[in-house]
Amino acid sequence: MITRKLTGPAPLTAMPKGAVDTQMHMYLPGFAMRGDGLGRPADPLPTPDMYRETMRWLGLESVVITQGNAHGTDSANLLACLAKMGDCARGVAAISPDTPQAEIARLSDGGIVGARIMDLPGGAVGLDALEAVDAIAADAGWMMAVQFDGSALAALEPRLAALKSRWVLDHHAKILNGATPAHIAVIKRLIDTGRCWFKFAACYESSRSGGPDFADIGAVAREIGAHAPERIVWGTNWPHNAAQRSEDYPDDADLLDLAMSWLPDDAARRAALVDTPRALYGFGPA
């Protein structure tokens, strides 16, 4: 059992109307999870009602629910959560290269606007399917969320630069071996293609320097944020599935304030919280 922090002092960041959380996972009881335990959240199950408490706390109005690894490519839980949340929510699903068009249409009707590539342990669909899933997403008008060990960015750059859909480089590029100037140069070139966005989320997952300031992640975030503030989106990564003990559970207001401190000004913060995600994920203007 884990005690999740769902409320507390409001963030210091002045939250604008229409703020969007673009990265989190949500669960409802009754949906089978994979037997190996990978991606499984700690009990109690983090439900839509619990997340709504966090929304009120942080001043959020909309949310993008990402398919959790525990459900593999089965979108039933994701669709149920989207129905429970209503029009304030959109979804990013894990689809395979052979997902039929009729299923893509059904997912779209249920509020799903993107496909997930997660090429790390537990991920349902990896980089071997990147181009095939990209073709499906582009045809459907979806975006993609792409997550992998960014240590390999240089080798992957040609494939990523050739993607047809709009796509987000997830989790601060997740450069597990530590970012170098060469990594940052690749990220800037990918953003400059006009089809790539950069997500501030889960800084604790790839930081080598650690909290509370995650200085190594912050250094990269500041440089990318200054280069293309209109290409940044932000997410909580709630319910922080890597935290399996109550004492390890992060404070979402603190993480929000830290991420926003890496952006150059209030205009960039508004773009990352409101304008950019609302356009990218199909919410419409605030």
VODREN-54760 format. One line per 4 residues: for each residue x, y, z of N, C-alpha, C, O, CB. Coordinates in pm, whole numbers. Each point is the difference from the previous one (the first is absolute). Glycine has a CB too. Layout:
// residues N
X:Y:Z:X:Y:Z:X:Y:Z:X:Y:Z:X:Y:Z; ...
END
This chain:
// residues 286
84:-120:0:-84:120:0:87:125:0:107:2:61:-289:-126:61; 137:227:-190:73:125:-6:-96:115:31:-116:-4:-38:280:-92:-132; -115:197:239:-78:121:22:44:104:-102:115:46:3:-141:-96:245; -63:87:-338:32:98:-104:-37:140:49:-103:19:64:66:-191:-244
121:267:149:-28:139:32:-90:55:-110:46:16:-114:176:14:239; -347:-2:-95:-97:44:-99:-37:147:15:-69:55:-86:-19:-286:80; 133:294:112:-33:140:22:106:60:92:82:-72:58:-331:28:-89; 247:175:44:97:70:83:-2:147:-34:-93:47:-65:236:-252:79
-41:279:30:8:141:-37:1:18:-152:62:-79:-72:63:125:285; -192:56:-261:-9:23:-144:139:26:-59:88:49:70:-320:43:-42; 252:-124:-155:127:32:-64:28:150:6:-93:81:3:65:-280:-155; 155:235:155:37:140:-7:-23:56:-140:-21:120:-16:190:-158:195
-166:-48:-278:-27:40:-138:-143:49:-13:-94:-65:46:263:-101:-130; -186:282:22:-135:51:-27:-58:-83:-114:40:15:-116:21:222:194; -156:-323:-46:-53:-92:-101:-102:69:-88:-101:48:49:141:-240:106; -15:197:-285:-93:67:-91:-124:-84:-28:1:-122:17:192:240:-120
-298:-52:62:-123:-70:-39:31:-95:-116:67:37:-96:-209:160:172; 91:-319:-65:17:-96:-108:123:-86:10:34:-68:-97:-154:225:-40; 190:-158:252:124:-76:15:-23:-150:-20:-101:-56:43:184:232:114; 13:-240:-225:-11:-141:-39:116:-80:59:116:42:-7:-234:25:-205
86:-182:268:99:-101:38:8:-99:-115:-98:-70:-28:51:97:280; 161:-36:-320:9:-83:-121:60:-138:25:23:-74:-96:-2:284:-33; 7:-245:255:62:-130:25:-44:-55:135:43:49:104:154:17:-244; -282:-165:138:-38:-70:123:-65:-131:-39:-32:-24:-116:2:242:243
10:-303:-27:-66:-129:-19:-116:-10:97:4:56:110:212:-164:-185; -318:38:34:-123:-7:79:-55:-142:-9:17:-68:-101:-67:315:59; -16:-291:148:-43:-140:8:-140:-9:62:-38:79:86:278:-152:-65; -314:-25:-69:-128:-36:60:4:-147:39:66:-79:-67:-188:256:-69
52:-215:241:-2:-142:39:-71:-84:-106:-84:50:-75:85:15:317; 35:-193:-248:-68:-93:-89:70:-23:-131:-49:-78:-82:-156:150:187; 319:-8:-129:74:-19:-125:129:-76:29:82:44:80:-180:169:-177; 114:-327:31:114:-87:26:132:70:-35:8:72:-99:-153:-272:54
247:176:128:134:52:-25:94:-117:-31:-28:-114:35:-15:313:117; 153:-168:-216:96:-103:-40:51:-77:121:12:56:109:54:83:-306; -37:-266:176:36:-86:111:138:20:56:27:-41:113:-178:-118:-210; 242:223:21:137:15:49:18:118:95:108:20:55:-31:-124:-266
-184:182:229:4:111:94:62:128:-52:-5:103:68:16:-271:102; 48:165:-289:64:120:-54:-102:110:-24:-104:-23:-63:281:-120:-44; -148:261:156:-89:114:-20:-118:4:94:-82:91:-8:152:-95:-224; -80:-92:319:-117:-6:89:13:106:110:104:6:66:-132:-254:-113
-74:330:68:7:100:107:-13:-65:137:-59:-107:14:-38:278:-170; 153:-105:255:-16:-48:138:-145:15:43:-70:92:-44:309:-31:97; -285:-150:34:-133:13:58:-3:119:96:104:31:59:-143:-281:-81; -73:317:40:-127:-22:-68:3:52:-144:79:88:-35:-194:-72:255
29:-73:-303:-3:35:-141:-23:151:-17:-93:55:58:5:-285:-113; 173:298:-25:-17:145:-20:-111:28:-103:20:-20:-120:225:56:176; -357:7:-10:-122:9:-80:-26:142:-52:65:95:45:-157:-283:88; -2:202:-227:-38:134:-47:-42:94:113:37:117:-1:-107:-221:-212
-5:54:310:-44:87:110:119:51:81:0:115:43:-216:-242:-32; 317:42:9:120:44:71:73:108:-81:46:99:55:-26:-326:52; -11:205:-238:71:98:-82:-72:134:-1:65:104:-5:22:-290:-136; -218:185:145:-74:127:2:39:84:122:-1:123:-6:-191:-233:-116
226:46:233:49:75:116:130:72:-36:20:116:36:-127:-282:121; 194:98:-227:127:60:-41:-24:114:-99:68:102:6:48:-321:30; -211:202:-125:-33:109:-93:-42:126:75:45:110:-31:-116:-280:-140; -16:151:270:-45:116:79:116:65:73:12:122:6:-238:-228:21
312:23:30:116:50:73:92:84:-88:42:109:39:-57:-309:109; 46:148:-267:99:66:-86:-60:107:-89:75:79:-59:54:-289:63; -260:216:-16:-62:99:-87:-4:-42:-145:18:82:-89:58:90:245; -101:-302:-180:-4:-55:-136:-144:-11:-49:-91:-26:79:303:-100:-35
-231:147:-173:-134:-11:-57:-13:-116:-97:-111:-50:-22:89:294:48; 132:-289:-85:-6:-108:-99:115:-96:20:100:33:65:-213:121:-228; 98:-275:107:99:-104:25:12:-92:-122:-99:-27:-69:51:38:316; 169:-58:-271:26:-102:-101:36:-129:75:102:-6:69:-23:179:-244
-162:-275:160:23:-128:67:80:-90:-94:-43:-29:-111:-173:52:245; 332:-66:-88:87:-87:-79:-22:-145:41:-8:-31:119:178:216:-143; -178:-272:-76:-16:-144:27:111:-48:91:118:18:-30:-228:-50:-193; 74:-30:334:99:-53:93:57:-132:-49:-69:-78:-65:-49:192:251
246:-139:-155:64:-123:-45:-69:-124:55:5:-106:-63:210:229:49; -279:-111:130:-63:-117:60:-111:-58:-86:-36:-117:15:92:212:207; -112:-13:-312:-109:-48:-85:46:-36:-142:-83:-34:-85:-71:176:219; 284:-137:-159:49:-40:-131:-65:79:-112:-1:123:3:42:-349:87
-95:154:-189:-69:65:-112:-153:-8:14:-72:30:-95:268:-85:-50; -244:16:261:-144:-7:25:-48:138:45:33:45:110:-20:-292:-48; -92:314:-145:-43:137:27:-128:10:80:-53:110:17:164:-47:-226; -164:-174:258:-130:3:67:2:92:122:-92:80:19:49:-313:-99
146:221:164:7:86:118:12:147:-40:-66:86:58:174:-273:71; -26:215:-228:19:138:-45:-132:59:-49:-34:113:36:271:-166:-98; -310:-21:-18:-129:50:-50:-99:21:114:-75:98:-1:115:-218:-216; -41:31:315:-90:16:114:36:124:82:-89:71:46:57:-320:-38
162:274:8:43:119:75:-37:127:-76:-41:99:61:229:-231:41; -172:132:-233:-39:116:-80:-149:28:12:-42:115:11:229:-164:-170; -268:-57:157:-144:18:16:-33:55:138:-88:85:14:48:-273:-175; 111:140:262:-22:47:137:37:147:16:-69:75:70:113:-308:13
65:275:-147:48:138:14:-78:98:-86:-14:117:38:239:-208:12; -276:48:-163:-78:90:-86:86:86:-90:114:-36:-32:-286:37:207; 118:114:-216:63:79:-106:130:66:43:72:52:-84:-297:-13:-6; 256:-40:219:127:61:45:118:-91:-29:114:39:26:-237:83:152
101:-243:-231:106:-98:-17:15:-45:-145:-97:-8:-76:57:-67:309; 165:47:-269:35:-66:-126:92:-115:35:52:-7:111:-75:222:-247; 43:-308:40:80:-118:29:109:-26:-102:-10:40:-116:-186:-134:226; 302:27:-64:108:-49:-85:8:-151:22:26:-45:111:103:267:-101
-151:-300:-116:-12:-145:11:125:-70:-52:79:59:-73:-327:-38:48; 264:-146:64:104:-86:-56:-65:-86:-108:-82:-88:30:215:85:188; -97:28:-343:-55:-78:-112:115:-74:-68:116:40:11:-306:126:-44; 157:-273:-37:100:-77:-72:-8:31:-149:-98:58:-46:88:-241:221
112:145:-253:-4:27:-144:-117:-65:-72:-39:46:-107:282:-28:117; -299:-124:47:-112:-66:-67:-136:37:59:-99:-68:-26:254:-119:-26; -161:294:130:-129:47:49:-87:43:-117:42:87:-76:63:-13:293; -223:-131:-234:-83:33:-118:-57:141:6:-14:58:108:-42:-299:-128
23:294:-97:-54:136:-8:-130:14:79:-26:105:58:133:-80:-283; -188:-130:227:-125:7:75:27:21:149:-75:70:67:-35:-217:-237; 216:85:222:35:17:140:53:141:26:-31:60:102:82:-306:-84; 29:297:-111:48:138:14:-118:97:4:0:95:79:215:-155:-200
-314:37:37:-119:86:0:-74:-10:132:-49:100:52:30:-128:-300; 10:-94:303:-68:-19:129:76:73:111:-61:64:86:-27:-286:-163; 219:212:75:81:68:100:-14:152:-13:-10:71:100:171:-264:-99; -161:242:-122:-18:144:-22:-134:47:55:-8:104:64:151:-118:-269
-246:-64:180:-133:36:51:-3:2:153:-80:72:60:-23:-173:-265; 191:24:267:6:-5:145:88:106:64:15:3:122:-56:-242:-143; 99:327:-61:80:110:53:150:-18:-11:76:80:55:-260:-43:97; 228:-139:-221:144:-23:-16:52:80:-119:-58:-3:-109:37:-229:209
131:303:-76:54:91:-101:147:-29:-31:63:74:-76:-225:100:154; 218:-282:-19:141:-26:-21:37:-145:23:-77:-78:58:122:310:8; 74:-268:-113:55:-134:16:129:7:80:74:97:-9:-178:-171:-209; 129:-30:297:117:-2:88:104:-100:-46:-30:-117:-24:-117:184:212
271:-20:-201:117:-86:-16:77:6:131:34:108:48:-21:-69:-300; 13:-155:312:70:-4:129:105:-110:-7:-30:-115:31:-174:202:95; 326:-53:-166:105:-97:-24:91:-13:122:120:23:-7:-130:29:-238; -51:-89:358:71:-24:125:-67:-120:66:-111:-38:-39:176:285:67
-1:-309:72:-60:-119:61:-146:21:39:-34:96:70:260:-159:13; -310:-29:-129:-143:9:28:-80:66:-108:-123:-13:-1:181:18:234; 6:67:-323:-73:69:-106:-71:-98:-92:53:-106:-32:112:291:44; -285:-150:-54:-81:-91:-81:40:3:-146:-6:-103:-68:-180:134:226
226:85:-209:33:17:-141:130:80:-8:6:113:47:-252:-121:-118; 349:-52:12:132:60:0:39:63:-132:-82:15:-90:143:-179:260; 65:201:-180:51:69:-118:-2:-85:-125:5:54:-111:136:79:262; -147:-264:-138:-10:-83:-119:-128:26:-78:-8:-30:-119:145:-143:235
-238:229:-49:-127:32:-64:-15:148:-31:-107:44:-42:7:-237:161; 206:271:-99:-11:146:-8:-61:48:-132:-97:75:1:294:-61:149; -141:-56:-261:-46:52:-129:-141:-48:-33:-80:75:-56:316:-69:-21; -267:-131:111:-134:-52:-29:-106:71:83:-106:35:-52:207:-257:-5
-73:244:186:-96:71:85:-9:146:-44:-108:59:4:158:-214:189; 60:213:-232:0:138:-50:-92:14:-120:-75:97:-10:308:-66:93; -228:-126:-175:-85:6:-119:-147:-4:39:-82:73:-57:263:-185:-78; -215:26:232:-139:-9:46:-42:131:65:-108:52:-27:132:-301:61
63:303:52:-31:124:71:-18:115:-98:-94:79:13:221:-161:186; -38:92:-295:-9:109:-98:-130:-10:-80:-64:102:-26:315:-94:10; -289:-128:-21:-124:-19:-77:-122:35:82:-99:51:-53:211:-230:-78; -106:153:263:-114:27:88:-3:145:49:-99:42:60:106:-280:10
99:314:-96:9:135:55:41:2:145:-19:100:69:-153:-32:-230; 230:-179:208:47:-11:138:142:55:14:70:19:-100:-217:-219:133; 187:226:90:140:26:34:59:-130:54:-69:-100:13:23:347:37; 176:-243:-20:66:-113:67:79:49:120:57:109:-2:-43:-233:-217
-11:43:324:88:22:115:108:-107:-8:-29:-119:3:-158:220:142; 313:-58:-155:110:-93:-26:98:4:117:57:105:32:-82:-73:-283; 44:-149:315:88:-8:116:99:-114:-17:-38:-112:-37:-143:207:184; 308:-67:-121:107:-98:-12:119:55:78:-6:111:51:-76:-195:-280
189:7:238:122:51:62:64:99:-96:56:-40:-102:-22:-175:235; -41:343:-100:51:103:-89:150:2:-15:52:81:-77:-247:48:139; 266:-216:8:144:-13:-23:28:-32:-147:107:32:-51:-75:-108:289; -130:13:-306:16:-42:-139:-55:102:-100:-23:-34:-116:10:-201:194
-9:357:-34:-62:100:-88:74:18:-133:-64:9:-105:-18:106:309; 213:-109:-200:75:25:-124:-26:-109:-103:-21:29:-117:197:90:250; -174:-244:-89:-23:-110:-92:-143:-3:-52:-26:-41:-113:201:-89:232; -268:175:-37:-142:-4:-38:-46:125:-75:-110:1:-54:70:-143:252
122:245:-202:-44:127:-60:-57:-16:-140:-105:58:-27:278:53:163; -110:-185:-229:-58:-9:-134:-142:-56:0:-86:48:-74:315:-78:-14; -255:-71:170:-134:-59:6:-100:99:59:-111:14:-51:213:-242:74; -61:295:84:-90:95:66:-28:120:-88:-113:50:-3:200:-125:224
13:122:-293:-18:117:-87:-92:-31:-117:-58:91:-60:284:-12:125; -240:-207:-98:-83:-39:-114:-145:-27:37:-81:-30:-88:284:-64:-14; -239:102:229:-137:-29:41:-98:97:-66:29:118:-19:55:-207:238; -200:35:-254:-101:80:-72:-98:67:96:-53:107:-31:75:-263:-163
-47:96:306:-98:54:95:65:105:90:122:12:5:-249:-231:-10; 44:293:75:48:87:107:36:-91:118:-76:-91:34:-68:292:-111; 257:-176:139:40:-93:106:72:74:113:59:106:-19:-40:-290:-150; -28:123:288:59:57:121:114:-88:46:-16:-121:15:-204:225:51
338:-43:-44:112:-69:61:-25:1:151:4:105:65:160:-38:-253; -190:-185:241:-53:-13:136:106:15:109:118:-28:-22:-291:-120:-72; 129:193:213:77:-11:124:140:62:-11:100:-64:34:-228:-143:18; 136:330:-101:128:71:-10:101:-78:-85:121:9:23:-164:94:201
-6:-181:-321:80:-86:-87:61:-120:73:63:-85:-64:-13:286:-72; -65:-209:265:40:-116:82:140:-50:-35:18:-118:-32:-258:55:50; 338:152:-11:138:-34:-36:65:-63:124:58:69:83:-42:123:-255; -25:-324:181:35:-69:124:150:3:30:39:-11:116:-235:-135:-154
279:162:-64:144:7:23:50:143:20:120:22:14:-97:-227:-150; -114:301:138:38:139:20:7:76:-131:58:-48:-97:68:-20:300; -184:188:-205:-5:80:-123:134:65:-29:71:43:91:-314:0:-52; 277:-35:-167:120:68:-48:-44:110:-97:-115:1:-42:257:-211:70
-53:301:-64:-34:100:-102:-49:-64:-130:-85:57:-69:254:95:170; -117:-269:-135:-44:-68:-122:-147:-42:9:-75:12:-97:310:-92:60; -276:31:155:-141:-36:18:-89:124:-16:-103:-5:-67:171:-183:223; -27:297:-95:-80:122:-7:-11:50:-144:-106:48:-41:177:11:275
37:-70:-309:-3:42:-140:-98:-84:-81:-71:53:-86:309:21:105; -243:-206:8:-96:-86:-70:-143:42:33:-84:11:-89:249:-201:93; -192:214:124:-136:40:41:-41:129:-72:-112:10:-49:146:-120:275; 55:205:-231:-32:127:-68:-28:-23:-147:-93:60:-55:236:63:218
-64:-207:-228:-24:-26:-143:-135:-69:-21:-72:31:-94:320:-49:57; -282:-75:125:-129:-68:-13:-115:98:20:-98:-3:-75:202:-211:156; -93:300:19:-104:101:22:-14:91:-122:-110:39:-38:155:-46:285; 68:39:-308:-1:92:-113:-59:-61:-127:-20:71:-98:219:38:198
-227:-241:-100:-72:-59:-114:-143:51:-7:-63:-6:-106:207:-198:122; -196:254:97:-138:48:4:-101:-106:39:-119:29:8:183:133:-177; -19:-286:192:-93:-108:36:27:-55:140:-73:-89:46:55:32:-287; 120:108:309:41:-55:130:-25:100:112:26:119:-14:147:-258:-100
-225:88:226:-17:76:124:82:-69:109:40:-115:-15:-275:194:-54; 259:-8:179:85:-50:109:-79:7:130:-55:104:35:267:-28:-153; -219:-189:189:-84:-6:120:83:10:128:96:-74:20:-258:-66:-146; 122:235:211:51:8:137:-86:-93:86:-116:31:26:199:211:-58
-29:-354:75:-74:-92:88:97:-103:55:93:-41:-69:-308:74:-62; 193:-74:254:75:-109:63:149:25:0:79:-87:-38:-257:-69:-32; 218:275:111:143:32:4:78:-97:88:118:-26:-25:-176:265:-13; -8:-294:139:67:-90:94:36:-134:-62:84:-72:55:-209:183:127
65:-146:-295:26:-131:-59:136:-9:-69:55:-109:-11:-299:85:-19; 298:136:-16:128:-6:-72:108:89:60:111:5:-53:-240:-55:-150; 99:119:312:100:88:60:111:-81:66:-25:-97:71:-151:270:-34; 298:-131:-63:115:-62:65:44:81:122:65:-52:90:8:-43:-312
-109:224:224:37:85:113:-101:-8:114:36:23:115:80:130:-274; -242:-185:128:-101:-21:103:-68:127:46:35:111:-40:94:-306:110; -228:175:18:-80:110:50:67:70:117:103:-45:49:-305:-73:-125; 144:229:121:-132:48:-43:1:86:-126:-106:32:-53:44:-39:289
182:45:-286:-1:92:-114:27:-68:-133:-19:62:-105:94:113:259; -31:-302:-154:23:-74:-125:77:88:-100:-46:25:-112:-165:-160:150; 327:182:5:73:102:-73:39:-42:-141:0:82:-91:85:-2:308; -52:-208:-236:40:-45:-133:-116:6:-98:17:43:-114:155:-192:218
-290:108:-60:-119:8:-86:-37:146:-23:-38:38:-111:-44:-262:197; 92:305:19:-32:141:-13:88:72:-100:-47:88:-71:-30:-93:304; 206:-30:-239:90:66:-94:-43:-24:-144:1:92:-82:186:-118:247; -225:-97:-196:-48:-31:-135:-134:69:-25:-22:58:-107:142:-280:112
-210:215:93:-133:60:-16:10:150:-27:-72:52:-85:-23:-227:237; 183:243:-80:15:144:-22:48:30:-143:-47:94:-64:100:-64:310; 41:-112:-294:53:26:-134:-106:-27:-107:-14:78:-94:244:-137:176; -304:-50:-69:-105:-30:-98:-114:100:13:-56:44:-100:117:-289:107
-96:282:117:-106:97:20:34:136:-59:-89:68:-51:26:-189:256; 187:161:-199:41:127:-59:4:-9:-152:-29:98:-69:162:-48:273; -98:-168:-255:9:-18:-146:-137:2:-66:-17:61:-105:224:-195:139; -305:69:28:-132:-13:-63:-108:-8:106:-59:-106:20:161:-10:-219
-131:227:270:-99:-5:108:-138:-41:-48:-80:-53:77:210:229:39; -159:-153:-242:-131:-36:-56:-11:-150:-28:-106:-47:-41:91:275:-59; 123:-303:122:1:-145:-28:6:-83:127:29:-120:-6:82:168:-211; -136:13:332:6:-71:127:-141:-34:48:-90:84:-4:307:33:62
-234:-240:-11:-120:-37:75:45:-56:135:117:-33:18:-250:-17:-232; 40:41:307:33:-40:136:-99:-105:50:-117:1:-38:218:226:83; -52:-317:42:-90:-97:61:44:-37:140:118:13:35:-170:-100:-260; -42:41:306:30:-38:139:71:-134:11:82:-21:89:-280:151:-19
167:-222:-161:36:-142:9:-71:-69:118:45:-104:46:179:159:-149; -333:5:150:-85:-63:103:-46:-135:-51:-31:-11:-118:-45:237:205; 69:-329:-6:16:-6:146:141:-42:45:17:-59:106:-259:5:-92; 342:85:-97:140:-25:37:21:-148:36:36:-34:112:-15:273:-29
-46:-325:-182:1:-144:27:135:-53:51:5:-105:64:-178:83:-239; 281:95:146:130:-45:50:10:12:151:83:-67:62:19:135:-279; -184:17:277:0:16:146:-87:-109:62:-122:5:-8:158:246:-12; 27:-348:79:-72:-113:60:-13:13:152:-63:-83:65:147:-60:-251
-23:250:243:-9:24:145:-51:142:23:32:92:-76:157:-255:123; -268:181:57:-57:132:29:109:105:18:-18:114:-44:-178:-226:152; 308:76:-46:105:97:26:73:44:-126:70:101:1:-44:-201:223; -42:25:-334:64:37:-127:-93:80:-92:41:43:-107:98:-249:127
-264:225:24:-98:62:-89:28:150:-14:11:69:102:-182:-242:-37; 182:225:-188:36:141:-18:-116:95:26:-116:-41:4:284:-32:-169; -134:199:181:-100:106:17:-25:61:-138:90:61:-58:-17:-13:300; -193:-64:-295:-29:45:-137:7:151:-15:37:50:-106:-180:-249:79
109:273:130:10:146:-9:146:43:-10:33:89:-78:-245:-65:211; 297:-87:-55:143:32:-8:57:-34:-137:77:79:-56:-57:-120:301; -57:-74:-300:50:-39:-132:-51:95:-108:73:35:-93:-64:-273:168; -134:280:-64:-56:97:-95:79:131:5:41:52:-103:-268:-156:127
247:156:96:72:126:14:143:-12:-53:51:92:-63:-192:-35:263; 205:-170:-174:136:-19:-49:3:0:-152:84:68:-60:-29:-199:266; -144:57:-269:-3:-5:-146:-27:138:-60:63:38:-99:-141:-275:111; -13:311:47:-31:132:-53:115:98:20:13:97:-75:-253:-140:122
326:19:54:116:87:22:104:-17:-110:87:86:-16:-128:-98:262; 33:-96:-321:95:-24:-107:-37:73:-130:78:-1:-95:-31:-220:198; -164:284:-106:-43:74:-118:35:148:17:7:49:112:-194:-214:-154; 209:236:-69:59:134:11:-90:109:52:49:98:57:90:-166:-240
-273:55:166:-87:110:43:-144:-50:8:-29:-116:-28:183:286:-79; -244:-80:148:-140:-37:17:-65:-40:-132:-88:-87:-2:75:242:198; 54:-92:-305:-56:-36:-130:34:-145:-35:-85:-73:-51:102:312:-25; 106:-279:103:40:-138:-27:-74:-97:91:-37:-109:-43:262:189:-31
-247:-41:200:-74:-86:92:-145:-17:-46:-55:-110:6:204:184:182; -211:34:-232:-137:-12:-50:-6:-90:-124:-91:-82:-14:40:312:104; 149:-215:-178:4:-84:-119:8:-147:37:-73:-83:-55:183:268:-72; -21:-219:222:20:-140:37:-120:-59:73:-30:-119:-14:273:165:27
-311:37:65:-112:-49:80:-134:3:-74:-88:-80:29:210:158:169; -136:14:-292:-132:23:-60:2:-10:-153:-52:-95:-58:-3:241:252; 116:-48:-258:-18:16:-144:54:-117:-81:-69:-53:-87:82:297:122; 110:-285:-6:61:-108:-78:-70:-134:22:-35:-64:-99:252:184:114
-240:-164:108:-67:-128:16:-145:0:-48:-47:-102:-50:196:60:240; -218:151:-176:-140:0:-45:-7:-15:-151:-92:-64:-52:28:210:247; 159:-89:-267:1:-17:-145:49:-139:-39:-58:-63:-88:98:309:61; 65:-295:91:60:-127:-38:-92:-118:27:-4:-95:-78:227:193:124
-297:-93:64:-84:-113:40:-148:21:-33:-84:-81:40:247:34:140; -195:152:-251:-136:16:-50:-103:47:99:-117:-35:-14:176:-137:-140; -19:250:255:-97:53:94:-69:127:-51:-111:32:44:248:-131:138; -73:170:-272:-54:129:-39:46:109:96:58:-31:104:-256:-83:-207
173:238:71:47:111:84:-65:-1:137:-110:-51:18:149:186:-222; 31:-76:301:-51:5:137:-118:95:10:-56:18:108:284:-71:-20
END
